[in-house]
Amino acid sequence: MKSGSQPRYFFVLLLSNLMVGLLPLFWNLLREVETRVVLQNRCLWVFLLLAPLLGLKSSYKEVIETIRRDGIYLLLSTFFVFINWYTYLYAVNNGRVIEASLAYFLSPLFIIFLSACFLKEKISILQKVAIAFAFISVAFLIFSKHLFPTLSLVIGGSFALYGLMGRKLSGTIFLRITFETFVISLALFFLSDSPLCFVKGFLNSSSLTQSFHLISAVVTIIPFYMLHLSIQRLPFMVVGIFSFLVPTLIFLEGIFYFKEPLDREQLLAILGICLGLIFYMRGLVVQGRKLTSSSS
């Protein structure tokens, strides 16, 4: 890759993280709609937008072959993204935005742990310190508040597992998202008490709400694709550092826009995790220097 093209992808990466970090403000516009219905609309419209593009980029034979080869991983990926999207939407529209931010502060550390367990990647000392800080912070939150941070762990864990499945898949990003949103839409449709209620609900909602449902597909696809482009063309260290913009924005929105209360225990836990993330980022810098020196 030409070095002159890197600044463009730095901007693409920054923009994708800003869009993801500001998404709670958009989902709040649909706060009066049931979480399941928001998710159903999101997946359906994403599928309807991407299916024609997939048809242009891939042949029917390629799609079938990829599904046959990676079917198990695609289904697991679909399950984890369903859990992540549902619990995240639930958190945002039920006054638990700070808990959602905690989840995305934790997710890089979950990814390190899962990479060591399932991909047999070596964990550096700095990464071990980062995981230890996260573990201590969550333990402190549990024992000080006598409350298990289920929502944060489910959102962060499902996001990390979704990323892990991505390492196992060989198909294009378009195929992956199209498959996932199709399966989720189909499952929600048939598992509904009255499948036609979804259609009636959309048609009977206001034109503004309908517009928000349609836009939800766009704000899902664009940052996802931009992030995918950045990951392919920028050092992983840079992608990892930029990723902390998302939970930081969500955390600030929870305090200043959603006016959620922040107690001392939550603040100390988040500060502990952030301290761990400093070690994580330091580890990325060290790793980047080693790769640079070995290639030169």
Backbone as CSV, one residue per row, in Angstrom:
resi,resn,N_x,N_y,N_z,CA_x,CA_y,CA_z,C_x,C_y,C_z
1,MET,0.844,-1.203,0.000,0.000,0.000,0.000,0.873,1.245,0.000
2,LYS,0.536,2.217,-0.778,1.279,3.468,-0.823,1.032,4.253,0.446
3,SER,2.152,4.839,0.980,2.005,5.590,2.224,1.120,6.800,2.051
4,GLY,1.038,7.331,0.819,0.211,8.503,0.568,-1.260,8.240,0.724
5,SER,-1.643,6.953,0.648,-3.065,6.615,0.767,-3.490,6.439,2.211
6,GLN,-2.497,6.353,3.142,-2.832,6.107,4.543,-3.666,7.213,5.178
7,PRO,-3.348,8.513,4.972,-4.169,9.559,5.600,-5.653,9.437,5.274
8,ARG,-5.977,9.001,4.060,-7.382,8.838,3.682,-8.042,7.785,4.547
9,TYR,-7.331,6.688,4.813,-7.922,5.614,5.607,-7.923,5.936,7.101
10,PHE,-6.988,6.812,7.536,-7.071,7.329,8.903,-8.393,8.084,9.074
11,PHE,-8.734,8.887,8.096,-9.979,9.656,8.147,-11.186,8.716,8.097
12,VAL,-11.120,7.687,7.250,-12.207,6.701,7.151,-12.401,5.992,8.495
13,LEU,-11.289,5.602,9.126,-11.352,4.937,10.431,-11.928,5.860,11.495
14,LEU,-11.468,7.119,11.516,-11.978,8.097,12.474,-13.478,8.302,12.290
15,LEU,-13.903,8.454,11.053,-15.316,8.697,10.758,-16.183,7.498,11.144
16,SER,-15.702,6.293,10.872,-16.493,5.099,11.217,-16.669,4.975,12.722
17,ASN,-15.607,5.257,13.493,-15.709,5.194,14.953,-16.590,6.296,15.510
18,LEU,-16.530,7.484,14.903,-17.411,8.572,15.328,-18.878,8.211,15.092
19,MET,-19.165,7.610,13.937,-20.541,7.231,13.621,-21.064,6.181,14.589
20,VAL,-20.239,5.176,14.876,-20.655,4.122,15.815,-20.826,4.703,17.221
21,GLY,-19.917,5.585,17.610,-19.990,6.181,18.938,-21.198,7.076,19.140
22,LEU,-21.698,7.661,18.055,-22.858,8.555,18.142,-24.186,7.840,17.903
23,LEU,-24.139,6.539,17.625,-25.366,5.794,17.334,-26.415,5.813,18.458
24,PRO,-26.008,5.842,19.751,-27.047,5.916,20.791,-28.002,7.091,20.608
25,LEU,-27.490,8.206,20.074,-28.349,9.372,19.836,-29.405,9.054,18.782
26,PHE,-29.016,8.256,17.784,-29.980,7.860,16.746,-30.983,6.847,17.292
27,TRP,-30.496,5.816,17.994,-31.421,4.788,18.511,-32.406,5.377,19.504
28,ASN,-32.011,6.457,20.157,-32.919,7.105,21.101,-34.143,7.686,20.403
29,LEU,-34.022,7.975,19.113,-35.170,8.478,18.348,-36.255,7.411,18.198
30,LEU,-35.873,6.144,18.403,-36.820,5.031,18.300,-37.124,4.430,19.677
31,ARG,-36.945,5.231,20.725,-37.101,4.718,22.090,-38.522,4.257,22.408
32,GLU,-39.508,4.781,21.688,-40.894,4.388,21.948,-41.257,3.071,21.259
33,VAL,-40.373,2.578,20.404,-40.637,1.337,19.669,-39.996,0.172,20.416
34,GLU,-40.669,-0.953,20.459,-40.160,-2.135,21.141,-38.812,-2.545,20.539
35,THR,-37.892,-2.968,21.400,-36.538,-3.321,20.965,-36.550,-4.373,19.861
36,ARG,-37.384,-5.393,20.006,-37.457,-6.471,19.008,-37.869,-5.918,17.646
37,VAL,-38.785,-4.964,17.640,-39.273,-4.383,16.387,-38.182,-3.530,15.734
38,VAL,-37.432,-2.778,16.555,-36.321,-1.979,16.027,-35.286,-2.893,15.374
39,LEU,-34.956,-3.986,16.070,-33.967,-4.920,15.538,-34.471,-5.595,14.270
40,GLN,-35.745,-5.954,14.262,-36.319,-6.609,13.093,-36.267,-5.695,11.864
41,ASN,-36.618,-4.446,12.048,-36.541,-3.477,10.954,-35.096,-3.258,10.514
42,ARG,-34.215,-3.125,11.482,-32.795,-2.905,11.164,-32.258,-4.033,10.282
43,CYS,-32.501,-5.266,10.679,-31.974,-6.415,9.935,-32.642,-6.559,8.568
44,LEU,-33.956,-6.367,8.527,-34.668,-6.530,7.263,-34.191,-5.529,6.214
45,TRP,-34.077,-4.251,6.599,-33.683,-3.227,5.636,-32.216,-3.330,5.258
46,VAL,-31.375,-3.781,6.198,-29.979,-4.039,5.840,-29.915,-5.136,4.782
47,PHE,-30.680,-6.214,5.005,-30.691,-7.319,4.043,-31.191,-6.862,2.675
48,LEU,-32.280,-6.103,2.654,-32.860,-5.659,1.375,-31.937,-4.706,0.623
49,LEU,-31.112,-3.948,1.361,-30.154,-3.053,0.702,-28.931,-3.811,0.179
50,LEU,-28.482,-4.815,0.954,-27.239,-5.499,0.601,-27.428,-6.644,-0.389
51,ALA,-28.593,-7.283,-0.378,-28.807,-8.448,-1.252,-28.537,-8.121,-2.731
52,PRO,-29.054,-7.000,-3.279,-28.738,-6.681,-4.675,-27.249,-6.440,-4.910
53,LEU,-26.560,-5.792,-3.937,-25.122,-5.551,-4.071,-24.354,-6.859,-4.069
54,LEU,-24.788,-7.782,-3.207,-24.150,-9.094,-3.159,-24.312,-9.817,-4.486
55,GLY,-25.499,-9.672,-5.090,-25.749,-10.294,-6.385,-24.845,-9.758,-7.475
56,LEU,-24.468,-8.467,-7.363,-23.581,-7.864,-8.348,-22.126,-8.269,-8.140
57,LYS,-21.730,-8.457,-6.855,-20.333,-8.728,-6.534,-19.984,-10.214,-6.542
58,SER,-20.967,-11.077,-6.308,-20.693,-12.514,-6.196,-21.703,-13.311,-7.013
59,SER,-21.252,-14.425,-7.540,-22.161,-15.305,-8.274,-22.925,-16.189,-7.297
60,TYR,-24.046,-16.717,-7.764,-24.862,-17.617,-6.941,-24.026,-18.809,-6.472
61,LYS,-23.179,-19.311,-7.342,-22.355,-20.476,-7.011,-21.370,-20.147,-5.892
62,GLU,-20.769,-18.947,-5.930,-19.818,-18.527,-4.893,-20.506,-18.401,-3.536
63,VAL,-21.715,-17.839,-3.535,-22.466,-17.675,-2.288,-22.778,-19.024,-1.669
64,ILE,-23.296,-19.958,-2.467,-23.637,-21.293,-1.968,-22.403,-22.012,-1.451
65,GLU,-21.294,-21.888,-2.173,-20.055,-22.558,-1.773,-19.542,-22.006,-0.442
66,THR,-19.622,-20.682,-0.275,-19.165,-20.065,0.981,-20.036,-20.499,2.153
67,ILE,-21.345,-20.523,1.952,-22.260,-20.944,3.014,-22.024,-22.405,3.368
68,ARG,-21.771,-23.232,2.359,-21.521,-24.652,2.610,-20.215,-24.846,3.383
69,ARG,-19.192,-24.077,3.030,-17.883,-24.225,3.654,-17.848,-23.634,5.067
70,ASP,-18.463,-22.458,5.229,-18.367,-21.734,6.509,-19.697,-21.661,7.251
71,GLY,-20.612,-22.583,6.954,-21.962,-22.507,7.503,-22.019,-22.421,9.018
72,ILE,-21.227,-23.252,9.703,-21.243,-23.263,11.178,-20.788,-21.924,11.731
73,TYR,-19.703,-21.397,11.181,-19.176,-20.115,11.665,-20.123,-18.965,11.331
74,LEU,-20.792,-19.032,10.185,-21.769,-18.006,9.820,-22.950,-18.012,10.787
75,LEU,-23.409,-19.203,11.158,-24.528,-19.302,12.102,-24.122,-18.805,13.490
76,LEU,-22.915,-19.167,13.928,-22.433,-18.683,15.223,-22.256,-17.164,15.196
77,SER,-21.715,-16.655,14.095,-21.552,-15.212,13.929,-22.909,-14.510,13.992
78,THR,-23.908,-15.109,13.344,-25.261,-14.550,13.351,-25.827,-14.519,14.764
79,PHE,-25.616,-15.584,15.497,-26.116,-15.651,16.880,-25.486,-14.562,17.746
80,PHE,-24.174,-14.385,17.623,-23.483,-13.410,18.467,-23.855,-11.969,18.092
81,VAL,-24.021,-11.702,16.793,-24.402,-10.327,16.411,-25.842,-10.042,16.820
82,PHE,-26.695,-11.068,16.806,-28.068,-10.886,17.291,-28.065,-10.518,18.779
83,ILE,-27.311,-11.275,19.576,-27.224,-10.991,21.011,-26.674,-9.588,21.241
84,ASN,-25.630,-9.230,20.504,-24.991,-7.927,20.683,-25.926,-6.788,20.314
85,TRP,-26.542,-6.865,19.153,-27.428,-5.786,18.704,-28.647,-5.651,19.602
86,TYR,-29.221,-6.783,20.000,-30.442,-6.721,20.823,-30.148,-6.108,22.193
87,THR,-29.114,-6.617,22.866,-28.820,-6.125,24.216,-28.356,-4.666,24.187
88,TYR,-27.637,-4.292,23.122,-27.182,-2.901,23.000,-28.372,-1.956,22.806
89,LEU,-29.294,-2.321,21.916,-30.496,-1.505,21.708,-31.318,-1.424,22.989
90,TYR,-31.421,-2.546,23.692,-32.159,-2.575,24.953,-31.522,-1.624,25.968
91,ALA,-30.187,-1.654,26.053,-29.482,-0.796,27.012,-29.703,0.677,26.706
92,VAL,-29.559,1.039,25.440,-29.685,2.449,25.045,-31.078,2.984,25.334
93,ASN,-32.099,2.192,25.045,-33.473,2.681,25.184,-34.109,2.360,26.529
94,ASN,-33.282,1.892,27.478,-33.789,1.635,28.824,-32.909,2.275,29.894
95,GLY,-32.277,3.399,29.534,-31.527,4.174,30.515,-30.279,3.502,31.041
96,ARG,-29.605,2.713,30.194,-28.403,1.993,30.642,-27.246,2.189,29.655
97,VAL,-27.110,3.427,29.204,-26.081,3.760,28.219,-24.681,3.634,28.826
98,ILE,-24.521,4.020,30.084,-23.211,3.917,30.737,-22.773,2.462,30.821
99,GLU,-23.708,1.554,31.087,-23.386,0.125,31.103,-22.942,-0.344,29.723
100,ALA,-23.564,0.201,28.670,-23.170,-0.147,27.299,-21.753,0.346,27.015
101,SER,-21.412,1.540,27.511,-20.056,2.055,27.302,-19.034,1.178,28.015
102,LEU,-19.387,0.711,29.219,-18.503,-0.200,29.963,-18.224,-1.458,29.144
103,ALA,-19.241,-1.946,28.437,-19.102,-3.148,27.613,-18.040,-2.948,26.538
104,TYR,-18.065,-1.780,25.887,-17.121,-1.555,24.789,-15.744,-1.128,25.271
105,PHE,-15.630,-0.685,26.530,-14.317,-0.528,27.136,-13.701,-1.912,27.390
106,LEU,-14.561,-2.876,27.735,-14.095,-4.229,28.049,-13.781,-5.064,26.816
107,SER,-14.462,-4.798,25.700,-14.393,-5.704,24.547,-12.972,-5.930,24.007
108,PRO,-12.074,-4.909,23.940,-10.711,-5.213,23.463,-9.995,-6.231,24.346
109,LEU,-10.286,-6.172,25.645,-9.643,-7.106,26.567,-10.247,-8.503,26.432
110,PHE,-11.552,-8.577,26.159,-12.164,-9.865,25.835,-11.516,-10.467,24.592
111,ILE,-11.260,-9.626,23.591,-10.679,-10.099,22.335,-9.286,-10.685,22.569
112,ILE,-8.480,-10.017,23.408,-7.158,-10.549,23.743,-7.287,-11.933,24.371
113,PHE,-8.191,-12.055,25.336,-8.386,-13.320,26.057,-8.835,-14.426,25.111
114,LEU,-9.809,-14.132,24.246,-10.326,-15.132,23.311,-9.276,-15.524,22.277
115,SER,-8.471,-14.546,21.844,-7.414,-14.838,20.874,-6.397,-15.811,21.460
116,ALA,-6.101,-15.638,22.750,-5.151,-16.544,23.406,-5.741,-17.940,23.573
117,CYS,-7.042,-17.998,23.908,-7.686,-19.285,24.182,-7.961,-20.087,22.913
118,PHE,-8.462,-19.413,21.866,-8.943,-20.134,20.683,-8.020,-20.026,19.474
119,LEU,-7.262,-18.944,19.374,-6.365,-18.780,18.231,-4.907,-19.045,18.607
120,LYS,-4.700,-19.361,19.905,-3.362,-19.690,20.416,-2.351,-18.568,20.196
121,GLU,-2.854,-17.322,20.231,-1.952,-16.183,20.119,-1.312,-15.905,21.479
122,LYS,-0.064,-15.502,21.466,0.646,-15.234,22.714,0.186,-13.911,23.323
123,ILE,0.017,-13.918,24.649,-0.351,-12.691,25.368,0.911,-12.094,25.980
124,SER,1.156,-10.826,25.670,2.324,-10.154,26.245,2.063,-9.826,27.717
125,ILE,3.130,-9.465,28.404,3.000,-9.102,29.828,2.067,-7.908,29.987
126,LEU,2.197,-6.924,29.095,1.347,-5.732,29.172,-0.123,-6.092,28.961
127,GLN,-0.394,-7.035,28.057,-1.774,-7.472,27.824,-2.317,-8.220,29.036
128,LYS,-1.461,-9.007,29.689,-1.881,-9.706,30.915,-2.233,-8.701,32.012
129,VAL,-1.443,-7.645,32.101,-1.731,-6.589,33.087,-3.076,-5.932,32.769
130,ALA,-3.326,-5.681,31.471,-4.582,-5.052,31.058,-5.776,-5.922,31.425
131,ILE,-5.679,-7.236,31.177,-6.764,-8.161,31.522,-6.954,-8.203,33.025
132,ALA,-5.854,-8.176,33.784,-5.939,-8.200,35.253,-6.680,-6.968,35.769
133,PHE,-6.401,-5.804,35.207,-7.092,-4.580,35.619,-8.595,-4.685,35.322
134,ALA,-8.929,-5.245,34.170,-10.343,-5.403,33.818,-11.031,-6.360,34.779
135,PHE,-10.374,-7.467,35.080,-10.944,-8.465,35.996,-11.164,-7.866,37.383
136,ILE,-10.153,-7.144,37.884,-10.254,-6.526,39.213,-11.372,-5.479,39.235
137,SER,-11.484,-4.706,38.155,-12.509,-3.656,38.082,-13.914,-4.242,38.097
138,VAL,-14.124,-5.305,37.314,-15.441,-5.954,37.286,-15.734,-6.597,38.632
139,ALA,-14.724,-7.235,39.243,-14.908,-7.857,40.561,-15.268,-6.800,41.608
140,PHE,-14.610,-5.645,41.521,-14.915,-4.544,42.445,-16.358,-4.093,42.278
141,LEU,-16.804,-3.988,41.033,-18.178,-3.573,40.754,-19.172,-4.569,41.328
142,ILE,-18.867,-5.850,41.208,-19.764,-6.903,41.709,-19.866,-6.842,43.231
143,PHE,-18.703,-6.771,43.902,-18.705,-6.848,45.367,-19.125,-5.540,46.034
144,SER,-18.852,-4.417,45.395,-19.220,-3.133,46.002,-20.704,-2.832,45.843
145,LYS,-21.277,-3.217,44.716,-22.689,-2.933,44.451,-23.582,-4.159,44.643
146,HIS,-22.953,-5.322,44.897,-23.703,-6.582,45.023,-24.590,-6.794,43.797
147,LEU,-24.007,-6.453,42.652,-24.758,-6.541,41.406,-23.823,-6.995,40.296
148,PHE,-24.211,-8.079,39.621,-23.393,-8.600,38.531,-23.669,-7.781,37.267
149,PRO,-22.623,-7.226,36.608,-22.843,-6.371,35.420,-23.165,-7.204,34.173
150,THR,-24.309,-7.882,34.236,-24.678,-8.824,33.175,-24.720,-8.168,31.806
151,LEU,-25.394,-7.022,31.729,-25.583,-6.357,30.440,-24.243,-5.991,29.803
152,SER,-23.341,-5.435,30.599,-22.032,-5.035,30.079,-21.245,-6.237,29.581
153,LEU,-21.281,-7.325,30.352,-20.523,-8.513,29.975,-21.121,-9.200,28.752
154,VAL,-22.446,-9.193,28.642,-23.098,-9.810,27.483,-22.792,-9.020,26.212
155,ILE,-22.902,-7.680,26.286,-22.627,-6.845,25.108,-21.160,-6.961,24.706
156,GLY,-20.267,-6.789,25.671,-18.834,-6.855,25.373,-18.387,-8.240,24.931
157,GLY,-18.891,-9.272,25.599,-18.512,-10.643,25.259,-19.023,-11.068,23.895
158,SER,-20.280,-10.722,23.579,-20.846,-11.095,22.273,-20.129,-10.370,21.141
159,PHE,-19.727,-9.112,21.383,-18.980,-8.360,20.369,-17.627,-9.019,20.104
160,ALA,-16.945,-9.437,21.174,-15.640,-10.095,21.021,-15.786,-11.445,20.310
161,LEU,-16.814,-12.202,20.662,-17.047,-13.502,20.021,-17.416,-13.335,18.552
162,TYR,-18.153,-12.277,18.255,-18.492,-11.977,16.859,-17.216,-11.699,16.060
163,GLY,-16.311,-10.934,16.665,-15.027,-10.672,16.010,-14.211,-11.938,15.814
164,LEU,-14.267,-12.826,16.813,-13.547,-14.099,16.708,-14.067,-14.934,15.542
165,MET,-15.386,-14.962,15.353,-15.967,-15.701,14.231,-15.504,-15.110,12.894
166,GLY,-15.318,-13.785,12.879,-14.844,-13.137,11.663,-13.479,-13.625,11.230
167,ARG,-12.649,-14.027,12.206,-11.324,-14.555,11.885,-11.413,-15.925,11.218
168,LYS,-12.539,-16.597,11.405,-12.707,-17.943,10.861,-13.385,-17.945,9.492
169,LEU,-13.943,-16.795,9.096,-14.729,-16.732,7.860,-13.877,-16.259,6.687
170,SER,-14.163,-16.835,5.523,-13.378,-16.499,4.335,-14.171,-15.677,3.311
171,GLY,-15.477,-15.553,3.499,-16.308,-14.828,2.532,-16.156,-13.326,2.653
172,THR,-16.787,-12.597,1.739,-16.719,-11.140,1.754,-17.566,-10.587,2.901
173,ILE,-17.287,-9.339,3.251,-18.045,-8.685,4.320,-19.508,-8.519,3.919
174,PHE,-19.761,-8.294,2.625,-21.138,-8.164,2.142,-21.909,-9.460,2.352
175,LEU,-21.271,-10.573,2.018,-21.937,-11.872,2.178,-22.247,-12.134,3.650
176,ARG,-21.293,-11.836,4.501,-21.463,-12.098,5.929,-22.644,-11.317,6.510
177,ILE,-22.676,-10.010,6.273,-23.750,-9.191,6.841,-25.097,-9.545,6.216
178,THR,-25.091,-9.832,4.916,-26.343,-10.194,4.244,-26.907,-11.483,4.823
179,PHE,-26.049,-12.469,5.015,-26.480,-13.741,5.594,-27.012,-13.541,7.006
180,GLU,-26.259,-12.800,7.818,-26.643,-12.600,9.221,-27.988,-11.892,9.347
181,THR,-28.167,-10.821,8.603,-29.416,-10.049,8.714,-30.600,-10.826,8.137
182,PHE,-30.351,-11.648,7.110,-31.425,-12.479,6.552,-31.897,-13.507,7.583
183,VAL,-30.957,-14.191,8.224,-31.310,-15.225,9.208,-32.015,-14.614,10.414
184,ILE,-31.498,-13.477,10.898,-32.127,-12.832,12.061,-33.542,-12.366,11.710
185,SER,-33.707,-11.745,10.543,-35.038,-11.289,10.108,-36.006,-12.453,10.029
186,LEU,-35.547,-13.554,9.443,-36.396,-14.739,9.279,-36.772,-15.320,10.635
187,ALA,-35.781,-15.409,11.537,-36.033,-15.976,12.860,-37.021,-15.126,13.650
188,LEU,-36.836,-13.807,13.650,-37.735,-12.923,14.388,-39.145,-12.948,13.801
189,PHE,-39.219,-13.092,12.492,-40.520,-13.133,11.829,-41.312,-14.371,12.252
190,PHE,-40.659,-15.535,12.227,-41.374,-16.770,12.526,-41.536,-17.021,14.022
191,LEU,-40.651,-16.426,14.837,-40.774,-16.596,16.290,-41.770,-15.623,16.911
192,SER,-42.211,-14.663,16.134,-43.182,-13.684,16.626,-44.537,-14.350,16.863
193,ASP,-45.255,-13.875,17.882,-46.594,-14.410,18.168,-47.522,-14.223,16.978
194,SER,-47.391,-13.089,16.325,-48.188,-12.808,15.139,-47.280,-12.166,14.099
195,PRO,-46.688,-12.983,13.183,-45.712,-12.471,12.224,-46.176,-11.247,11.449
196,LEU,-47.460,-11.167,11.115,-47.959,-10.048,10.323,-48.012,-8.752,11.112
197,CYS,-47.896,-8.853,12.454,-47.909,-7.644,13.293,-46.745,-6.726,12.943
198,PHE,-45.617,-7.313,12.545,-44.450,-6.515,12.182,-44.774,-5.638,10.967
199,VAL,-45.385,-6.252,9.952,-45.739,-5.520,8.733,-46.776,-4.448,9.044
200,LYS,-47.810,-4.836,9.803,-48.860,-3.882,10.157,-48.304,-2.736,10.998
201,GLY,-47.393,-3.094,11.929,-46.804,-2.076,12.793,-46.014,-1.053,12.008
202,PHE,-45.262,-1.527,11.007,-44.484,-0.602,10.177,-45.400,0.296,9.363
203,LEU,-46.416,-0.288,8.743,-47.323,0.483,7.890,-48.152,1.482,8.691
204,ASN,-48.474,1.128,9.939,-49.310,1.998,10.776,-48.508,3.050,11.546
205,SER,-47.177,2.934,11.527,-46.359,3.916,12.243,-46.271,5.208,11.433
206,SER,-45.839,6.259,12.087,-45.744,7.563,11.410,-44.673,7.521,10.327
207,SER,-44.761,8.441,9.382,-43.779,8.496,8.299,-42.386,8.789,8.844
208,LEU,-42.314,9.542,9.951,-41.022,9.844,10.564,-40.392,8.578,11.135
209,THR,-41.211,7.776,11.839,-40.709,6.517,12.400,-40.295,5.566,11.291
210,GLN,-41.070,5.497,10.225,-40.709,4.663,9.077,-39.362,5.093,8.501
211,SER,-39.162,6.411,8.421,-37.894,6.935,7.902,-36.723,6.519,8.788
212,PHE,-36.936,6.592,10.108,-35.873,6.195,11.040,-35.533,4.710,10.880
213,HIS,-36.551,3.876,10.675,-36.302,2.449,10.465,-35.463,2.224,9.211
214,LEU,-35.770,2.960,8.149,-35.008,2.821,6.906,-33.577,3.325,7.083
215,ILE,-33.435,4.451,7.788,-32.102,5.022,8.022,-31.258,4.094,8.891
216,SER,-31.911,3.308,9.757,-31.165,2.401,10.638,-30.307,1.427,9.837
217,ALA,-30.765,1.055,8.633,-29.971,0.173,7.777,-28.727,0.888,7.271
218,VAL,-28.893,2.150,6.909,-27.776,2.938,6.366,-26.709,3.160,7.436
219,VAL,-27.133,3.528,8.661,-26.163,3.803,9.724,-25.555,2.522,10.272
220,THR,-26.086,1.376,9.870,-25.463,0.094,10.208,-24.416,-0.271,9.165
221,ILE,-24.774,-0.146,7.887,-23.903,-0.611,6.806,-22.669,0.283,6.629
222,ILE,-22.869,1.601,6.608,-21.767,2.515,6.255,-20.593,2.425,7.233
223,PRO,-20.801,2.585,8.560,-19.630,2.493,9.451,-19.004,1.108,9.468
224,PHE,-19.839,0.060,9.304,-19.334,-1.308,9.276,-18.380,-1.488,8.102
225,TYR,-18.787,-1.010,6.927,-17.970,-1.157,5.733,-16.717,-0.284,5.818
226,MET,-16.855,0.923,6.352,-15.704,1.818,6.495,-14.666,1.223,7.444
227,LEU,-15.142,0.609,8.528,-14.229,-0.029,9.474,-13.518,-1.203,8.811
228,HIS,-14.265,-1.967,8.004,-13.688,-3.104,7.297,-12.580,-2.644,6.350
229,LEU,-12.800,-1.557,5.626,-11.781,-1.003,4.726,-10.534,-0.592,5.508
230,SER,-10.748,0.044,6.666,-9.629,0.530,7.476,-8.794,-0.614,8.018
231,ILE,-9.460,-1.660,8.491,-8.757,-2.810,9.059,-7.849,-3.449,8.012
232,GLN,-8.307,-3.455,6.767,-7.522,-4.060,5.684,-6.298,-3.233,5.314
233,ARG,-6.328,-1.913,5.556,-5.303,-1.026,4.999,-4.474,-0.267,6.030
234,LEU,-4.801,-0.388,7.309,-4.044,0.304,8.348,-3.469,-0.703,9.337
235,PRO,-2.382,-0.350,10.027,-1.834,-1.241,11.053,-2.882,-1.531,12.133
236,PHE,-2.886,-2.777,12.610,-3.875,-3.173,13.611,-3.742,-2.339,14.887
237,MET,-2.517,-1.914,15.185,-2.285,-1.075,16.359,-3.111,0.205,16.274
238,VAL,-3.132,0.812,15.095,-3.877,2.061,14.888,-5.377,1.810,15.054
239,VAL,-5.865,0.713,14.467,-7.292,0.357,14.571,-7.667,0.158,16.040
240,GLY,-6.787,-0.511,16.791,-7.063,-0.772,18.212,-7.146,0.504,19.029
241,ILE,-6.236,1.442,18.780,-6.236,2.702,19.529,-7.469,3.538,19.200
242,PHE,-7.820,3.602,17.913,-8.990,4.380,17.495,-10.287,3.803,18.059
243,SER,-10.308,2.487,18.323,-11.544,1.842,18.780,-12.009,2.367,20.134
244,PHE,-11.110,2.971,20.911,-11.497,3.480,22.230,-12.315,4.758,22.141
245,LEU,-12.388,5.311,20.938,-13.232,6.487,20.733,-14.704,6.137,20.936
246,VAL,-15.101,4.913,20.538,-16.510,4.497,20.618,-17.016,4.479,22.065
247,PRO,-16.401,3.701,22.981,-16.922,3.697,24.357,-16.809,5.038,25.059
248,THR,-15.774,5.825,24.685,-15.618,7.147,25.302,-16.797,8.045,24.937
249,LEU,-17.167,8.042,23.660,-18.315,8.842,23.216,-19.606,8.364,23.871
250,ILE,-19.803,7.050,23.915,-21.027,6.500,24.521,-21.096,6.874,26.001
251,PHE,-19.966,6.789,26.689,-19.900,7.141,28.105,-20.285,8.613,28.318
252,LEU,-19.721,9.497,27.505,-20.017,10.931,27.627,-21.483,11.226,27.296
253,GLU,-22.030,10.531,26.308,-23.448,10.704,25.972,-24.327,10.257,27.127
254,GLY,-23.943,9.149,27.767,-24.724,8.647,28.901,-24.821,9.667,30.022
255,ILE,-23.717,10.383,30.254,-23.694,11.367,31.346,-24.367,12.679,30.947
256,PHE,-23.960,13.238,29.807,-24.360,14.601,29.469,-25.641,14.700,28.635
257,TYR,-25.938,13.698,27.822,-27.153,13.764,27.009,-28.305,12.995,27.653
258,PHE,-28.028,11.760,28.045,-29.087,10.936,28.641,-29.262,11.207,30.131
259,LYS,-28.322,11.961,30.717,-28.404,12.368,32.130,-28.518,11.169,33.071
260,GLU,-27.789,10.104,32.753,-27.815,8.926,33.625,-26.937,9.177,34.848
261,PRO,-27.357,8.680,36.005,-26.524,8.858,37.208,-25.274,7.989,37.130
262,LEU,-24.164,8.532,37.580,-22.903,7.793,37.616,-22.440,7.729,39.063
263,ASP,-22.524,6.540,39.649,-22.109,6.440,41.047,-20.600,6.208,41.148
264,ARG,-20.095,6.302,42.357,-18.645,6.206,42.586,-18.088,4.856,42.148
265,GLU,-18.841,3.787,42.419,-18.362,2.450,42.080,-18.209,2.274,40.573
266,GLN,-19.206,2.757,39.810,-19.111,2.664,38.346,-17.924,3.464,37.821
267,LEU,-17.742,4.674,38.375,-16.644,5.526,37.925,-15.296,4.867,38.210
268,LEU,-15.132,4.292,39.399,-13.873,3.632,39.752,-13.618,2.414,38.868
269,ALA,-14.689,1.659,38.561,-14.550,0.483,37.692,-14.119,0.899,36.289
270,ILE,-14.737,1.957,35.760,-14.387,2.425,34.418,-12.960,2.975,34.402
271,LEU,-12.567,3.693,35.450,-11.194,4.200,35.527,-10.193,3.048,35.590
272,GLY,-10.557,1.984,36.326,-9.685,0.809,36.407,-9.519,0.141,35.056
273,ILE,-10.625,0.019,34.322,-10.572,-0.585,32.983,-9.768,0.308,32.040
274,CYS,-9.962,1.630,32.146,-9.207,2.567,31.296,-7.709,2.466,31.581
275,LEU,-7.364,2.259,32.857,-5.955,2.082,33.206,-5.407,0.818,32.552
276,GLY,-6.233,-0.232,32.543,-5.848,-1.459,31.850,-5.676,-1.226,30.360
277,LEU,-6.557,-0.379,29.778,-6.486,-0.095,28.348,-5.229,0.705,27.990
278,ILE,-4.717,1.482,28.940,-3.457,2.192,28.706,-2.331,1.178,28.517
279,PHE,-2.332,0.134,29.348,-1.344,-0.940,29.184,-1.567,-1.664,27.852
280,TYR,-2.837,-1.840,27.492,-3.169,-2.491,26.220,-2.614,-1.686,25.046
281,MET,-2.835,-0.367,25.057,-2.346,0.484,23.975,-0.818,0.513,23.946
282,ARG,-0.217,0.506,25.128,1.248,0.453,25.202,1.755,-0.838,24.564
283,GLY,1.020,-1.930,24.820,1.379,-3.208,24.204,1.274,-3.164,22.692
284,LEU,0.254,-2.474,22.181,0.096,-2.336,20.728,1.261,-1.547,20.132
285,VAL,1.692,-0.491,20.840,2.810,0.327,20.354,4.086,-0.503,20.307
286,VAL,4.326,-1.269,21.378,5.521,-2.127,21.434,5.488,-3.159,20.315
287,GLN,4.320,-3.762,20.117,4.159,-4.760,19.067,4.402,-4.148,17.684
288,GLY,3.881,-2.944,17.474,4.075,-2.255,16.199,5.536,-1.950,15.929
289,ARG,6.271,-1.549,16.975,7.699,-1.261,16.810,8.480,-2.517,16.456
290,LYS,8.121,-3.644,17.086,8.809,-4.908,16.795,8.588,-5.331,15.353
291,LEU,7.328,-5.171,14.886,7.016,-5.542,13.498,7.755,-4.644,12.509
292,THR,7.864,-3.347,12.857,8.556,-2.396,11.984,10.047,-2.717,11.902
293,SER,10.651,-3.001,13.065,12.087,-3.291,13.096,12.423,-4.609,12.400
294,SER,11.508,-5.590,12.506,11.776,-6.902,11.889,11.626,-6.855,10.368
295,SER,10.771,-5.934,9.885,10.542,-5.829,8.432,11.562,-4.936,7.741
296,SER,12.268,-4.124,8.553,13.249,-3.184,7.960,14.636,-3.841,7.813
